[in-house]
Amino acid sequence: MNIGRTIKAVAWSFIGIRKGSESQQDMGNLNPFAIIAVALVGVALFVGGLIALVGWVAK
């Protein structure tokens, strides 16, 4: 399992820019549970960043 490749695949998916061939290749090579774990961490960081930004702006 390559965690760097998993993070890259999830990051590109968040942005929405991904070639179909690369996406299909990743689906065959990456562990689905690792993708879910990395995605959950990414969402938590994104939401935490938004909460921090709103708190800073509202101060």
C-alpha positions, 0 to 999 in steps of 0.5 A: 500500500502506497500512502502517498499515492492514496493521498494524491488520489483523494486530493485530486478527487476533492478538487475534481480534476482527474483523468479517467484512465488514472482514476481507473488505474487507482481503483484497481491498485489502491485499498478502498479502506485506505481511501476512506480513511484518508478521505475522512482525515481530509474532510476533518482537516477541511472542516476544521480549517473552515471553523478556524477561518470563521472564528478568526474572521468573526473575532 
